[in-house]
Amino acid sequence: MQLDELILKISRLPAFRQQEVFDFVTFLENRYGDVERGEHADWSEKQFQDLSIEQAMRGLEDEPDLYSEKDLKERW
């Protein structure tokens, strides 16, 4: 798609939709713009998983122990 064609299509939209297109382009620029300059904006899958686990486990070390070995019972 050529830039002129894109501009023509956007100019046909109502003003509030043009703003929506502008906001989306700004989002894409923020997300992927650094990649064009050689920097990586997206996280690797490992980085995302590490952060997710870290956030999920945050503060658990401060939690009181609710159960002890005495609470373990084998039932048959």
N, CA, C and O atoms as a GROMACS GRO file, in nm:
protein
  304
    1MET      N    1   0.085  -0.117   0.000
    1MET     CA    2   0.000   0.000   0.000
    1MET      C    3   0.090   0.123   0.000
    1MET      O    4   0.186   0.132   0.076
    2GLN      N    5   0.056   0.215  -0.084
    2GLN     CA    6   0.132   0.338  -0.096
    2GLN      C    7   0.084   0.440   0.006
    2GLN      O    8  -0.032   0.438   0.049
    3LEU      N    9   0.172   0.528   0.042
    3LEU     CA   10   0.140   0.631   0.141
    3LEU      C   11   0.026   0.720   0.094
    3LEU      O   12  -0.061   0.756   0.173
    4ASP      N   13   0.025   0.755  -0.036
    4ASP     CA   14  -0.083   0.840  -0.088
    4ASP      C   15  -0.219   0.772  -0.075
    4ASP      O   16  -0.318   0.836  -0.041
    5GLU      N   17  -0.223   0.642  -0.102
    5GLU     CA   18  -0.347   0.565  -0.090
    5GLU      C   19  -0.394   0.561   0.056
    5GLU      O   20  -0.513   0.574   0.084
    6LEU      N   21  -0.299   0.543   0.147
    6LEU     CA   22  -0.332   0.540   0.289
    6LEU      C   23  -0.388   0.674   0.335
    6LEU      O   24  -0.488   0.679   0.407
    7ILE      N   25  -0.326   0.781   0.295
    7ILE     CA   26  -0.372   0.915   0.332
    7ILE      C   27  -0.511   0.940   0.277
    7ILE      O   28  -0.595   0.998   0.346
    8LEU      N   29  -0.537   0.897   0.154
    8LEU     CA   30  -0.669   0.914   0.094
    8LEU      C   31  -0.776   0.838   0.173
    8LEU      O   32  -0.883   0.892   0.200
    9LYS      N   33  -0.746   0.714   0.210
    9LYS     CA   34  -0.841   0.634   0.287
    9LYS      C   35  -0.868   0.696   0.423
    9LYS      O   36  -0.983   0.701   0.467
   10ILE      N   37  -0.765   0.742   0.489
   10ILE     CA   38  -0.782   0.803   0.621
   10ILE      C   39  -0.860   0.933   0.611
   10ILE      O   40  -0.942   0.964   0.698
   11SER      N   41  -0.837   1.010   0.506
   11SER     CA   42  -0.907   1.139   0.491
   11SER      C   43  -1.056   1.120   0.470
   11SER      O   44  -1.134   1.212   0.495
   12ARG      N   45  -1.099   1.003   0.424
   12ARG     CA   46  -1.242   0.975   0.404
   12ARG      C   47  -1.312   0.939   0.535
   12ARG      O   48  -1.435   0.940   0.541
   13LEU      N   49  -1.237   0.909   0.637
   13LEU     CA   50  -1.297   0.870   0.765
   13LEU      C   51  -1.344   0.993   0.843
   13LEU      O   52  -1.291   1.103   0.826
   14PRO      N   53  -1.444   0.972   0.931
   14PRO     CA   54  -1.484   1.083   1.020
   14PRO      C   55  -1.368   1.118   1.115
   14PRO      O   56  -1.277   1.038   1.136
   15ALA      N   57  -1.373   1.237   1.170
   15ALA     CA   58  -1.263   1.287   1.253
   15ALA      C   59  -1.232   1.195   1.371
   15ALA      O   60  -1.116   1.174   1.403
   16PHE      N   61  -1.336   1.140   1.436
   16PHE     CA   62  -1.309   1.055   1.553
   16PHE      C   63  -1.241   0.925   1.512
   16PHE      O   64  -1.164   0.869   1.589
   17ARG      N   65  -1.268   0.877   1.389
   17ARG     CA   66  -1.198   0.757   1.340
   17ARG      C   67  -1.055   0.790   1.297
   17ARG      O   68  -0.964   0.708   1.312
   18GLN      N   69  -1.035   0.908   1.247
   18GLN     CA   70  -0.898   0.951   1.214
   18GLN      C   71  -0.814   0.956   1.341
   18GLN      O   72  -0.697   0.917   1.340
   19GLN      N   73  -0.874   1.004   1.449
   19GLN     CA   74  -0.803   1.007   1.577
   19GLN      C   75  -0.770   0.865   1.622
   19GLN      O   76  -0.663   0.840   1.677
   20GLU      N   77  -0.862   0.772   1.600
   20GLU     CA   78  -0.839   0.633   1.636
   20GLU      C   79  -0.722   0.574   1.556
   20GLU      O   80  -0.639   0.502   1.611
   21VAL      N   81  -0.717   0.605   1.428
   21VAL     CA   82  -0.605   0.559   1.344
   21VAL      C   83  -0.475   0.620   1.395
   21VAL      O   84  -0.373   0.551   1.405
   22PHE      N   85  -0.479   0.748   1.426
   22PHE     CA   86  -0.360   0.815   1.478
   22PHE      C   87  -0.311   0.750   1.608
   22PHE      O   88  -0.192   0.726   1.625
   23ASP      N   89  -0.405   0.721   1.698
   23ASP     CA   90  -0.369   0.656   1.825
   23ASP      C   91  -0.308   0.518   1.801
   23ASP      O   92  -0.212   0.480   1.868
   24PHE      N   93  -0.364   0.444   1.706
   24PHE     CA   94  -0.312   0.311   1.677
   24PHE      C   95  -0.171   0.319   1.617
   24PHE      O   96  -0.083   0.240   1.652
   25VAL      N   97  -0.150   0.414   1.528
   25VAL     CA   98  -0.017   0.431   1.470
   25VAL      C   99   0.084   0.470   1.578
   25VAL      O  100   0.198   0.424   1.577
   26THR      N  101   0.042   0.555   1.671
   26THR     CA  102   0.129   0.592   1.783
   26THR      C  103   0.163   0.471   1.868
   26THR      O  104   0.277   0.454   1.909
   27PHE      N  105   0.064   0.385   1.893
   27PHE     CA  106   0.087   0.260   1.966
   27PHE      C  107   0.189   0.174   1.893
   27PHE      O  108   0.284   0.124   1.954
   28LEU      N  109   0.171   0.155   1.763
   28LEU     CA  110   0.265   0.074   1.685
   28LEU      C  111   0.405   0.133   1.687
   28LEU      O  112   0.504   0.060   1.698
   29GLU      N  113   0.413   0.263   1.676
   29GLU     CA  114   0.543   0.331   1.680
   29GLU      C  115   0.612   0.308   1.814
   29GLU      O  116   0.733   0.282   1.818
   30ASN      N  117   0.537   0.319   1.922
   30ASN     CA  118   0.595   0.297   2.055
   30ASN      C  119   0.638   0.153   2.074
   30ASN      O  120   0.741   0.125   2.136
   31ARG      N  121   0.560   0.062   2.019
   31ARG     CA  122   0.590  -0.080   2.038
   31ARG      C  123   0.703  -0.130   1.949
   31ARG      O  124   0.790  -0.204   1.994
   32TYR      N  125   0.703  -0.089   1.823
   32TYR     CA  126   0.798  -0.143   1.726
   32TYR      C  127   0.898  -0.041   1.672
   32TYR      O  128   0.988  -0.079   1.598
   33GLY      N  129   0.883   0.083   1.707
   33GLY     CA  130   0.969   0.186   1.652
   33GLY      C  131   1.116   0.166   1.684
   33GLY      O  132   1.202   0.196   1.600
   34ASP      N  133   1.146   0.117   1.804
   34ASP     CA  134   1.285   0.096   1.843
   34ASP      C  135   1.350  -0.017   1.766
   34ASP      O  136   1.472  -0.019   1.750
   35VAL      N  137   1.271  -0.112   1.716
   35VAL     CA  138   1.324  -0.224   1.640
   35VAL      C  139   1.388  -0.172   1.512
   35VAL      O  140   1.492  -0.222   1.468
   36GLU      N  141   1.325  -0.073   1.452
   36GLU     CA  142   1.378  -0.015   1.329
   36GLU      C  143   1.515   0.050   1.352
   36GLU      O  144   1.597   0.056   1.260
   37ARG      N  145   1.538   0.097   1.473
   37ARG     CA  146   1.666   0.161   1.504
   37ARG      C  147   1.766   0.061   1.561
   37ARG      O  148   1.873   0.100   1.608
   38GLY      N  149   1.732  -0.068   1.555
   38GLY     CA  150   1.825  -0.170   1.602
   38GLY      C  151   1.806  -0.211   1.746
   38GLY      O  152   1.878  -0.298   1.795
   39GLU      N  153   1.711  -0.152   1.814
   39GLU     CA  154   1.681  -0.189   1.952
   39GLU      C  155   1.558  -0.279   1.952
   39GLU      O  156   1.475  -0.270   1.861
   40HIS      N  157   1.546  -0.364   2.051
   40HIS     CA  158   1.433  -0.456   2.056
   40HIS      C  159   1.332  -0.409   2.159
   40HIS      O  160   1.361  -0.405   2.279
   41ALA      N  161   1.213  -0.372   2.111
   41ALA     CA  162   1.108  -0.326   2.201
   41ALA      C  163   1.034  -0.443   2.263
   41ALA      O  164   0.990  -0.435   2.378
   42ASP      N  165   1.019  -0.552   2.188
   42ASP     CA  166   0.946  -0.668   2.239
   42ASP      C  167   1.034  -0.751   2.329
   42ASP      O  168   1.155  -0.760   2.310
   43TRP      N  169   0.973  -0.812   2.427
   43TRP     CA  170   1.044  -0.900   2.518
   43TRP      C  171   1.051  -1.038   2.458
   43TRP      O  172   0.963  -1.079   2.382
   44SER      N  173   1.156  -1.110   2.490
   44SER     CA  174   1.162  -1.249   2.449
   44SER      C  175   1.063  -1.328   2.535
   44SER      O  176   1.020  -1.280   2.640
   45GLU      N  177   1.028  -1.446   2.490
   45GLU     CA  178   0.935  -1.530   2.565
   45GLU      C  179   0.992  -1.560   2.704
   45GLU      O  180   0.917  -1.561   2.802
   46LYS      N  181   1.123  -1.584   2.713
   46LYS     CA  182   1.186  -1.615   2.841
   46LYS      C  183   1.178  -1.495   2.935
   46LYS      O  184   1.146  -1.511   3.053
   47GLN      N  185   1.205  -1.375   2.885
   47GLN     CA  186   1.196  -1.255   2.968
   47GLN      C  187   1.054  -1.237   3.021
   47GLN      O  188   1.035  -1.204   3.138
   48PHE      N  189   0.955  -1.260   2.936
   48PHE     CA  190   0.817  -1.245   2.978
   48PHE      C  191   0.782  -1.349   3.085
   48PHE      O  192   0.718  -1.316   3.185
   49GLN      N  193   0.822  -1.474   3.064
   49GLN     CA  194   0.794  -1.580   3.161
   49GLN      C  195   0.863  -1.550   3.294
   49GLN      O  196   0.802  -1.567   3.400
   50ASP      N  197   0.989  -1.507   3.289
   50ASP     CA  198   1.062  -1.476   3.413
   50ASP      C  199   0.991  -1.366   3.491
   50ASP      O  200   0.976  -1.375   3.613
   51LEU      N  201   0.948  -1.262   3.421
   51LEU     CA  202   0.879  -1.153   3.488
   51LEU      C  203   0.745  -1.200   3.544
   51LEU      O  204   0.708  -1.163   3.656
   52SER      N  205   0.673  -1.281   3.467
   52SER     CA  206   0.543  -1.330   3.513
   52SER      C  207   0.560  -1.413   3.640
   52SER      O  208   0.484  -1.396   3.736
   53ILE      N  209   0.657  -1.502   3.642
   53ILE     CA  210   0.680  -1.586   3.760
   53ILE      C  211   0.722  -1.499   3.878
   53ILE      O  212   0.676  -1.519   3.990
   54GLU      N  213   0.810  -1.404   3.851
   54GLU     CA  214   0.857  -1.315   3.957
   54GLU      C  215   0.740  -1.238   4.018
   54GLU      O  216   0.732  -1.224   4.140
   55GLN      N  217   0.651  -1.188   3.934
   55GLN     CA  218   0.537  -1.112   3.984
   55GLN      C  219   0.439  -1.202   4.060
   55GLN      O  220   0.382  -1.161   4.162
   56ALA      N  221   0.420  -1.324   4.011
   56ALA     CA  222   0.328  -1.416   4.078
   56ALA      C  223   0.380  -1.459   4.215
   56ALA      O  224   0.302  -1.478   4.307
   57MET      N  225   0.510  -1.473   4.228
   57MET     CA  226   0.570  -1.522   4.352
   57MET      C  227   0.605  -1.409   4.449
   57MET      O  228   0.643  -1.435   4.563
   58ARG      N  229   0.592  -1.284   4.404
   58ARG     CA  230   0.631  -1.169   4.485
   58ARG      C  231   0.553  -1.168   4.616
   58ARG      O  232   0.430  -1.176   4.617
   59GLY      N  233   0.625  -1.160   4.726
   59GLY     CA  234   0.564  -1.149   4.858
   59GLY      C  235   0.531  -1.281   4.924
   59GLY      O  236   0.493  -1.283   5.040
   60LEU      N  237   0.546  -1.392   4.852
   60LEU     CA  238   0.512  -1.522   4.911
   60LEU      C  239   0.607  -1.561   5.024
   60LEU      O  240   0.568  -1.633   5.116
   61GLU      N  241   0.730  -1.514   5.016
   61GLU     CA  242   0.825  -1.549   5.122
   61GLU      C  243   0.785  -1.488   5.256
   61GLU      O  244   0.829  -1.534   5.361
   62ASP      N  245   0.702  -1.385   5.254
   62ASP     CA  246   0.656  -1.321   5.377
   62ASP      C  247   0.527  -1.383   5.431
   62ASP      O  248   0.483  -1.347   5.541
   63GLU      N  249   0.468  -1.474   5.355
   63GLU     CA  250   0.343  -1.538   5.399
   63GLU      C  251   0.370  -1.634   5.514
   63GLU      O  252   0.472  -1.703   5.515
   64PRO      N  253   0.280  -1.639   5.611
   64PRO     CA  254   0.298  -1.735   5.722
   64PRO      C  255   0.270  -1.878   5.673
   64PRO      O  256   0.190  -1.898   5.582
   65ASP      N  257   0.336  -1.974   5.734
   65ASP     CA  258   0.310  -2.114   5.702
   65ASP      C  259   0.176  -2.152   5.762
   65ASP      O  260   0.155  -2.140   5.883
   66LEU      N  261   0.085  -2.197   5.678
   66LEU     CA  262  -0.049  -2.233   5.724
   66LEU      C  263  -0.056  -2.378   5.772
   66LEU      O  264  -0.140  -2.413   5.854
   67TYR      N  265   0.032  -2.460   5.720
   67TYR     CA  266   0.028  -2.602   5.753
   67TYR      C  267   0.167  -2.649   5.794
   67TYR      O  268   0.268  -2.592   5.755
   68SER      N  269   0.169  -2.755   5.875
   68SER     CA  270   0.295  -2.816   5.914
   68SER      C  271   0.290  -2.964   5.874
   68SER      O  272   0.191  -3.010   5.817
   69GLU      N  273   0.396  -3.036   5.903
   69GLU     CA  274   0.398  -3.178   5.872
   69GLU      C  275   0.293  -3.255   5.952
   69GLU      O  276   0.249  -3.361   5.909
   70LYS      N  277   0.253  -3.203   6.067
   70LYS     CA  278   0.151  -3.268   6.149
   70LYS      C  279   0.016  -3.270   6.076
   70LYS      O  280  -0.068  -3.356   6.102
   71ASP      N  281  -0.005  -3.176   5.985
   71ASP     CA  282  -0.130  -3.168   5.912
   71ASP      C  283  -0.139  -3.271   5.798
   71ASP      O  284  -0.246  -3.294   5.743
   72LEU      N  285  -0.026  -3.332   5.765
   72LEU     CA  286  -0.025  -3.431   5.659
   72LEU      C  287  -0.077  -3.564   5.711
   72LEU      O  288  -0.025  -3.618   5.808
   73LYS      N  289  -0.180  -3.616   5.648
   73LYS     CA  290  -0.237  -3.744   5.687
   73LYS      C  291  -0.259  -3.825   5.562
   73LYS      O  292  -0.300  -3.772   5.459
   74GLU      N  293  -0.233  -3.952   5.572
   74GLU     CA  294  -0.257  -4.042   5.460
   74GLU      C  295  -0.388  -4.113   5.485
   74GLU      O  296  -0.407  -4.175   5.590
   75ARG      N  297  -0.479  -4.105   5.390
   75ARG     CA  298  -0.609  -4.169   5.404
   75ARG      C  299  -0.628  -4.271   5.294
   75ARG      O  300  -0.601  -4.245   5.177
   76TRP      N  301  -0.674  -4.389   5.334
   76TRP     CA  302  -0.704  -4.494   5.234
   76TRP      C  303  -0.843  -4.541   5.251
   76TRP      O  304  -0.888  -4.629   5.177
   0.00000   0.00000   0.00000
